[in-house]
Amino acid sequence: MVTEADKEKLKEFGEKLKKIRKDKGLSLRRLSYLCSIDYSDIGKMERGKTNITLLTLFELAGALEIDPSELIKDLSFTMVAPK
């Protein structure tokens, strides 16, 4: 189940993705072409509406010509102990 805190993390990631994409001067469609991910799916990522896989993170980073860590650097993170 996706919690409200999880939704905030996804939104924060999406905002970071969008900023990097725009800083690189790429449209959604161009990024889509470069990483072979449908532009509507990238739009969902940027709005925090989808949880991506590690492989998708690598694909995005490759298309953006950045280290994958740049996409998650400086994002808020809270450890939750298992129950």
N, CA, C and O atoms as a Tinker XYZ file with bonds, in Angstrom:
   332  protein
     1  N      0.837000   -1.182000    0.000000    73     2
     2  CA     0.000000    0.000000    0.000000    64     1     3
     3  C      0.889000    1.254000    0.000000    63     2     4     5
     4  O      1.881000    1.326000    0.725000    81     3
     5  N      0.525000    2.201000   -0.797000    73     3     6
     6  CA     1.283000    3.448000   -0.902000    64     5     7
     7  C      0.743000    4.435000    0.136000    63     6     8     9
     8  O     -0.434000    4.794000    0.119000    81     7
     9  N      1.621000    4.859000    1.031000    73     7    10
    10  CA     1.230000    5.797000    2.077000    64     9    11
    11  C      1.327000    7.233000    1.561000    63    10    12    13
    12  O      1.855000    7.484000    0.478000    81    11
    13  N      0.814000    8.158000    2.349000    73    11    14
    14  CA     0.926000    9.578000    1.989000    64    13    15
    15  C      2.394000   10.004000    1.931000    63    14    16    17
    16  O      2.781000   10.802000    1.078000    81    15
    17  N      3.200000    9.471000    2.838000    73    15    18
    18  CA     4.634000    9.785000    2.829000    64    17    19
    19  C      5.280000    9.265000    1.542000    63    18    20    21
    20  O      6.141000    9.927000    0.962000    81    19
    21  N      4.861000    8.078000    1.102000    73    19    22
    22  CA     5.378000    7.518000   -0.152000    64    21    23
    23  C      4.984000    8.407000   -1.333000    63    22    24    25
    24  O      5.789000    8.653000   -2.231000    81    23
    25  N      3.759000    8.878000   -1.320000    73    23    26
    26  CA     3.279000    9.749000   -2.402000    64    25    27
    27  C      4.101000   11.030000   -2.473000    63    26    28    29
    28  O      4.387000   11.533000   -3.560000    81    27
    29  N      4.474000   11.550000   -1.321000    73    27    30
    30  CA     5.304000   12.761000   -1.282000    64    29    31
    31  C      6.691000   12.488000   -1.856000    63    30    32    33
    32  O      7.254000   13.325000   -2.561000    81    31
    33  N      7.238000   11.309000   -1.550000    73    31    34
    34  CA     8.545000   10.938000   -2.095000    64    33    35
    35  C      8.485000   10.829000   -3.617000    63    34    36    37
    36  O      9.391000   11.290000   -4.312000    81    35
    37  N      7.423000   10.222000   -4.132000    73    35    38
    38  CA     7.267000   10.087000   -5.582000    64    37    39
    39  C      7.123000   11.458000   -6.242000    63    38    40    41
    40  O      7.674000   11.706000   -7.315000    81    39
    41  N      6.381000   12.332000   -5.590000    73    39    42
    42  CA     6.209000   13.687000   -6.128000    64    41    43
    43  C      7.535000   14.434000   -6.129000    63    42    44    45
    44  O      7.860000   15.126000   -7.094000    81    43
    45  N      8.294000   14.298000   -5.062000    73    43    46
    46  CA     9.593000   14.962000   -4.960000    64    45    47
    47  C     10.545000   14.443000   -6.044000    63    46    48    49
    48  O     11.268000   15.219000   -6.669000    81    47
    49  N     10.535000   13.112000   -6.261000    73    47    50
    50  CA    11.356000   12.540000   -7.327000    64    49    51
    51  C     10.928000   13.104000   -8.682000    63    50    52    53
    52  O     11.771000   13.477000   -9.498000    81    51
    53  N      9.633000   13.163000   -8.914000    73    51    54
    54  CA     9.118000   13.667000  -10.184000    64    53    55
    55  C      9.518000   15.106000  -10.444000    63    54    56    57
    56  O      9.864000   15.465000  -11.570000    81    55
    57  N      9.472000   15.923000   -9.416000    73    55    58
    58  CA     9.883000   17.320000   -9.564000    64    57    59
    59  C     11.363000   17.411000   -9.920000    63    58    60    61
    60  O     11.766000   18.251000  -10.725000    81    59
    61  N     12.167000   16.543000   -9.317000    73    59    62
    62  CA    13.604000   16.525000   -9.616000    64    61    63
    63  C     13.835000   16.086000  -11.058000    63    62    64    65
    64  O     14.636000   16.692000  -11.770000    81    63
    65  N     13.145000   15.043000  -11.488000    73    63    66
    66  CA    13.255000   14.557000  -12.860000    64    65    67
    67  C     12.892000   15.660000  -13.857000    63    66    68    69
    68  O     13.598000   15.876000  -14.842000    81    67
    69  N     11.805000   16.339000  -13.595000    73    67    70
    70  CA    11.347000   17.403000  -14.492000    64    69    71
    71  C     12.363000   18.545000  -14.556000    63    70    72    73
    72  O     12.644000   19.071000  -15.633000    81    71
    73  N     12.907000   18.922000  -13.408000    73    71    74
    74  CA    13.893000   20.006000  -13.383000    64    73    75
    75  C     15.124000   19.638000  -14.201000    63    74    76    77
    76  O     15.615000   20.444000  -14.991000    81    75
    77  N     15.619000   18.426000  -14.011000    73    75    78
    78  CA    16.805000   17.995000  -14.756000    64    77    79
    79  C     16.495000   17.953000  -16.251000    63    78    80    81
    80  O     17.305000   18.397000  -17.066000    81    79
    81  N     15.327000   17.422000  -16.614000    73    79    82
    82  CA    14.941000   17.355000  -18.024000    64    81    83
    83  C     14.905000   18.744000  -18.638000    63    82    84    85
    84  O     15.440000   18.968000  -19.724000    81    83
    85  N     14.269000   19.681000  -17.932000    73    83    86
    86  CA    14.159000   21.046000  -18.456000    64    85    87
    87  C     15.516000   21.738000  -18.495000    63    86    88    89
    88  O     15.811000   22.474000  -19.437000    81    87
    89  N     16.345000   21.504000  -17.473000    73    87    90
    90  CA    17.689000   22.084000  -17.463000    64    89    91
    91  C     18.512000   21.594000  -18.655000    63    90    92    93
    92  O     19.385000   22.306000  -19.151000    81    91
    93  N     18.228000   20.380000  -19.105000    73    91    94
    94  CA    18.913000   19.809000  -20.270000    64    93    95
    95  C     18.283000   20.271000  -21.583000    63    94    96    97
    96  O     18.785000   19.956000  -22.662000    81    95
    97  N     17.181000   21.017000  -21.488000    73    95    98
    98  CA    16.515000   21.516000  -22.688000    64    97    99
    99  C     15.750000   20.455000  -23.458000    63    98   100   101
   100  O     15.585000   20.562000  -24.673000    81    99
   101  N     15.279000   19.422000  -22.748000    73    99   102
   102  CA    14.578000   18.326000  -23.403000    64   101   103
   103  C     13.074000   18.414000  -23.192000    63   102   104   105
   104  O     12.613000   18.723000  -22.093000    81   103
   105  N     12.321000   18.146000  -24.230000    73   103   106
   106  CA    10.872000   18.009000  -24.100000    64   105   107
   107  C     10.570000   16.605000  -23.589000    63   106   108   109
   108  O     11.435000   15.730000  -23.598000    81   107
   109  N      9.336000   16.402000  -23.143000    73   107   110
   110  CA     8.922000   15.060000  -22.738000    64   109   111
   111  C      9.098000   14.077000  -23.887000    63   110   112   113
   112  O      9.591000   12.966000  -23.693000    81   111
   113  N      8.700000   14.486000  -25.065000    73   111   114
   114  CA     8.788000   13.588000  -26.225000    64   113   115
   115  C     10.237000   13.258000  -26.577000    63   114   116   117
   116  O     10.538000   12.123000  -26.948000    81   115
   117  N     11.129000   14.228000  -26.465000    73   115   118
   118  CA    12.535000   13.966000  -26.778000    64   117   119
   119  C     13.140000   13.007000  -25.765000    63   118   120   121
   120  O     13.848000   12.074000  -26.142000    81   119
   121  N     12.869000   13.225000  -24.481000    73   119   122
   122  CA    13.359000   12.306000  -23.460000    64   121   123
   123  C     12.772000   10.921000  -23.689000    63   122   124   125
   124  O     13.471000    9.917000  -23.549000    81   123
   125  N     11.513000   10.861000  -24.033000    73   123   126
   126  CA    10.851000    9.597000  -24.334000    64   125   127
   127  C     11.587000    8.852000  -25.440000    63   126   128   129
   128  O     11.837000    7.651000  -25.334000    81   127
   129  N     11.926000    9.567000  -26.488000    73   127   130
   130  CA    12.648000    8.971000  -27.618000    64   129   131
   131  C     14.021000    8.461000  -27.175000    63   130   132   133
   132  O     14.438000    7.372000  -27.568000    81   131
   133  N     14.715000    9.242000  -26.363000    73   131   134
   134  CA    16.070000    8.887000  -25.952000    64   133   135
   135  C     16.133000    7.671000  -25.031000    63   134   136   137
   136  O     17.123000    6.939000  -25.032000    81   135
   137  N     15.073000    7.455000  -24.244000    73   135   138
   138  CA    15.115000    6.337000  -23.292000    64   137   139
   139  C     14.090000    5.248000  -23.589000    63   138   140   141
   140  O     13.978000    4.280000  -22.836000    81   139
   141  N     13.344000    5.398000  -24.679000    73   139   142
   142  CA    12.350000    4.392000  -25.083000    64   141   143
   143  C     11.290000    4.125000  -24.011000    63   142   144   145
   144  O     10.848000    2.993000  -23.815000    81   143
   145  N     10.900000    5.196000  -23.330000    73   143   146
   146  CA     9.799000    5.137000  -22.367000    64   145   147
   147  C      8.727000    6.074000  -22.897000    63   146   148   149
   148  O      9.030000    7.206000  -23.274000    81   147
   149  N      7.486000    5.623000  -22.931000    73   147   150
   150  CA     6.405000    6.449000  -23.468000    64   149   151
   151  C      6.342000    7.789000  -22.742000    63   150   152   153
   152  O      6.467000    7.854000  -21.519000    81   151
   153  N      6.147000    8.855000  -23.514000    73   151   154
   154  CA     6.157000   10.197000  -22.920000    64   153   155
   155  C      5.065000   10.369000  -21.868000    63   154   156   157
   156  O      5.243000   11.120000  -20.909000    81   155
   157  N      3.933000    9.677000  -22.039000    73   155   158
   158  CA     2.870000    9.797000  -21.029000    64   157   159
   159  C      3.304000    9.151000  -19.713000    63   158   160   161
   160  O      2.903000    9.601000  -18.640000    81   159
   161  N      4.111000    8.113000  -19.790000    73   159   162
   162  CA     4.636000    7.489000  -18.570000    64   161   163
   163  C      5.643000    8.410000  -17.882000    63   162   164   165
   164  O      5.675000    8.495000  -16.654000    81   163
   165  N      6.460000    9.092000  -18.672000    73   163   166
   166  CA     7.398000   10.062000  -18.081000    64   165   167
   167  C      6.613000   11.192000  -17.421000    63   166   168   169
   168  O      6.989000   11.663000  -16.348000    81   167
   169  N      5.536000   11.627000  -18.049000    73   167   170
   170  CA     4.680000   12.649000  -17.451000    64   169   171
   171  C      4.117000   12.200000  -16.114000    63   170   172   173
   172  O      4.055000   12.988000  -15.170000    81   171
   173  N      3.708000   10.943000  -16.026000    73   171   174
   174  CA     3.200000   10.399000  -14.759000    64   173   175
   175  C      4.302000   10.391000  -13.705000    63   174   176   177
   176  O      4.062000   10.696000  -12.537000    81   175
   177  N      5.515000   10.037000  -14.133000    73   175   178
   178  CA     6.650000   10.052000  -13.193000    64   177   179
   179  C      6.871000   11.464000  -12.665000    63   178   180   181
   180  O      7.058000   11.666000  -11.466000    81   179
   181  N      6.847000   12.436000  -13.570000    73   179   182
   182  CA     7.099000   13.819000  -13.163000    64   181   183
   183  C      6.011000   14.364000  -12.248000    63   182   184   185
   184  O      6.261000   15.281000  -11.467000    81   183
   185  N      4.828000   13.818000  -12.336000    73   183   186
   186  CA     3.732000   14.243000  -11.448000    64   185   187
   187  C      3.649000   13.394000  -10.184000    63   186   188   189
   188  O      2.769000   13.607000   -9.349000    81   187
   189  N      4.564000   12.429000  -10.038000    73   187   190
   190  CA     4.573000   11.579000   -8.858000    64   189   191
   191  C      3.461000   10.567000   -8.831000    63   190   192   193
   192  O      3.039000   10.135000   -7.758000    81   191
   193  N      2.976000   10.181000   -9.997000    73   191   194
   194  CA     1.831000    9.278000  -10.074000    64   193   195
   195  C      2.208000    7.823000  -10.296000    63   194   196   197
   196  O      1.335000    6.958000  -10.360000    81   195
   197  N      3.507000    7.544000  -10.416000    73   195   198
   198  CA     3.920000    6.158000  -10.635000    64   197   199
   199  C      5.238000    5.885000   -9.929000    63   198   200   201
   200  O      6.097000    6.760000   -9.822000    81   199
   201  N      5.380000    4.667000   -9.455000    73   199   202
   202  CA     6.587000    4.230000   -8.773000    64   201   203
   203  C      7.432000    3.478000   -9.802000    63   202   204   205
   204  O      6.986000    2.473000  -10.356000    81   203
   205  N      8.633000    3.954000  -10.057000    73   203   206
   206  CA     9.449000    3.375000  -11.117000    64   205   207
   207  C     10.358000    2.262000  -10.594000    63   206   208   209
   208  O     10.584000    2.138000   -9.391000    81   207
   209  N     10.871000    1.462000  -11.520000    73   207   210
   210  CA    11.820000    0.414000  -11.169000    64   209   211
   211  C     13.241000    0.955000  -11.235000    63   210   212   213
   212  O     13.490000    2.044000  -11.752000    81   211
   213  N     14.147000    0.181000  -10.709000    73   211   214
   214  CA    15.556000    0.545000  -10.755000    64   213   215
   215  C     16.034000    0.628000  -12.202000    63   214   216   217
   216  O     16.810000    1.518000  -12.550000    81   215
   217  N     15.577000   -0.287000  -13.040000    73   215   218
   218  CA    15.978000   -0.268000  -14.443000    64   217   219
   219  C     15.480000    0.990000  -15.150000    63   218   220   221
   220  O     16.178000    1.542000  -16.001000    81   219
   221  N     14.292000    1.440000  -14.804000    73   219   222
   222  CA    13.770000    2.676000  -15.381000    64   221   223
   223  C     14.626000    3.860000  -14.946000    63   222   224   225
   224  O     14.905000    4.756000  -15.742000    81   223
   225  N     15.036000    3.862000  -13.697000    73   223   226
   226  CA    15.926000    4.917000  -13.203000    64   225   227
   227  C     17.205000    4.963000  -14.037000    63   226   228   229
   228  O     17.670000    6.039000  -14.412000    81   227
   229  N     17.767000    3.793000  -14.323000    73   227   230
   230  CA    18.983000    3.722000  -15.138000    64   229   231
   231  C     18.728000    4.211000  -16.559000    63   230   232   233
   232  O     19.566000    4.910000  -17.130000    81   231
   233  N     17.592000    3.856000  -17.134000    73   231   234
   234  CA    17.255000    4.295000  -18.492000    64   233   235
   235  C     17.121000    5.814000  -18.556000    63   234   236   237
   236  O     17.635000    6.449000  -19.477000    81   235
   237  N     16.434000    6.390000  -17.579000    73   235   238
   238  CA    16.279000    7.845000  -17.535000    64   237   239
   239  C     17.637000    8.531000  -17.398000    63   238   240   241
   240  O     17.934000    9.492000  -18.108000    81   239
   241  N     18.453000    8.028000  -16.478000    73   239   242
   242  CA    19.773000    8.628000  -16.254000    64   241   243
   243  C     20.623000    8.561000  -17.513000    63   242   244   245
   244  O     21.307000    9.527000  -17.853000    81   243
   245  N     20.585000    7.436000  -18.205000    73   243   246
   246  CA    21.350000    7.298000  -19.433000    64   245   247
   247  C     20.908000    8.298000  -20.483000    63   246   248   249
   248  O     21.739000    8.918000  -21.147000    81   247
   249  N     19.604000    8.456000  -20.635000    73   247   250
   250  CA    19.075000    9.400000  -21.621000    64   249   251
   251  C     19.407000   10.837000  -21.245000    63   250   252   253
   252  O     19.620000   11.678000  -22.118000    81   251
   253  N     19.452000   11.117000  -19.951000    73   251   254
   254  CA    19.769000   12.466000  -19.476000    64   253   255
   255  C     21.279000   12.706000  -19.378000    63   254   256   257
   256  O     21.728000   13.817000  -19.095000    81   255
   257  N     22.043000   11.649000  -19.618000    73   255   258
   258  CA    23.506000   11.707000  -19.549000    64   257   259
   259  C     23.996000   12.167000  -18.174000    63   258   260   261
   260  O     24.846000   13.048000  -18.052000    81   259
   261  N     23.424000   11.533000  -17.146000    73   259   262
   262  CA    23.814000   11.812000  -15.767000    64   261   263
   263  C     23.999000   10.493000  -15.030000    63   262   264   265
   264  O     23.540000    9.446000  -15.486000    81   263
   265  N     24.666000   10.554000  -13.902000    73   263   266
   266  CA    24.776000    9.390000  -13.038000    64   265   267
   267  C     23.396000    9.143000  -12.412000    63   266   268   269
   268  O     22.723000   10.098000  -12.024000    81   267
   269  N     22.966000    7.886000  -12.308000    73   267   270
   270  CA    21.642000    7.611000  -11.722000    64   269   271
   271  C     21.448000    8.231000  -10.336000    63   270   272   273
   272  O     20.330000    8.592000   -9.967000    81   271
   273  N     22.524000    8.352000   -9.577000    73   271   274
   274  CA    22.414000    8.928000   -8.230000    64   273   275
   275  C     21.924000   10.369000   -8.257000    63   274   276   277
   276  O     21.332000   10.839000   -7.285000    81   275
   277  N     22.165000   11.080000   -9.363000    73   275   278
   278  CA    21.717000   12.473000   -9.468000    64   277   279
   279  C     20.195000   12.582000   -9.382000    63   278   280   281
   280  O     19.668000   13.604000   -8.943000    81   279
   281  N     19.496000   11.540000   -9.798000    73   279   282
   282  CA    18.029000   11.579000   -9.771000    64   281   283
   283  C     17.459000   11.432000   -8.365000    63   282   284   285
   284  O     16.319000   11.820000   -8.109000    81   283
   285  N     18.248000   10.876000   -7.462000    73   283   286
   286  CA    17.733000   10.697000   -6.102000    64   285   287
   287  C     18.517000   11.486000   -5.056000    63   286   288   289
   288  O     18.149000   11.521000   -3.882000    81   287
   289  N     19.602000   12.117000   -5.503000    73   287   290
   290  CA    20.416000   12.925000   -4.576000    64   289   291
   291  C     19.572000   14.053000   -3.991000    63   290   292   293
   292  O     18.803000   14.702000   -4.700000    81   291
   293  N     19.724000   14.268000   -2.724000    73   291   294
   294  CA    19.061000   15.356000   -1.986000    64   293   295
   295  C     17.557000   15.160000   -1.789000    63   294   296   297
   296  O     16.872000   16.079000   -1.339000    81   295
   297  N     17.037000   13.984000   -2.118000    73   295   298
   298  CA    15.617000   13.726000   -1.845000    64   297   299
   299  C     15.473000   13.356000   -0.376000    63   298   300   301
   300  O     16.372000   12.751000    0.207000    81   299
   301  N     14.353000   13.716000    0.218000    73   299   302
   302  CA    14.135000   13.383000    1.626000    64   301   303
   303  C     13.962000   11.876000    1.771000    63   302   304   305
   304  O     13.356000   11.217000    0.926000    81   303
   305  N     14.498000   11.360000    2.842000    73   303   306
   306  CA    14.440000    9.926000    3.082000    64   305   307
   307  C     14.306000    9.691000    4.568000    63   306   308   309
   308  O     15.042000   10.273000    5.364000    81   307
   309  N     13.369000    8.839000    4.945000    73   307   310
   310  CA    13.163000    8.511000    6.331000    64   309   311
   311  C     13.179000    7.003000    6.479000    63   310   312   313
   312  O     12.425000    6.297000    5.810000    81   311
   313  N     14.034000    6.515000    7.352000    73   311   314
   314  CA    14.088000    5.084000    7.626000    64   313   315
   315  C     12.875000    4.690000    8.454000    63   314   316   317
   316  O     12.516000    5.366000    9.419000    81   315
   317  N     12.256000    3.598000    8.066000    73   315   318
   318  CA    11.142000    3.056000    8.831000    64   317   319
   319  C     11.524000    1.657000    9.251000    63   318   320   321
   320  O     11.799000    0.796000    8.415000    81   319
   321  N     11.540000    1.435000   10.559000    73   319   322
   322  CA    11.914000    0.123000   11.083000    64   321   323
   323  C     10.837000   -0.898000   10.756000    63   322   324   325
   324  O      9.647000   -0.591000   10.833000    81   323
   325  N     11.244000   -2.122000   10.387000    73   323   326
   326  CA    10.250000   -3.150000   10.102000    64   325   327
   327  C      9.467000   -3.504000   11.358000    63   326   328   329
   328  O      9.979000   -3.421000   12.474000    81   327
   329  N      8.234000   -3.893000   11.156000    73   327   330
   330  CA     7.376000   -4.252000   12.306000    64   329   331
   331  C      7.524000   -5.692000   12.659000    63   330   332
   332  O      6.882000   -6.167000   13.595000    81   331
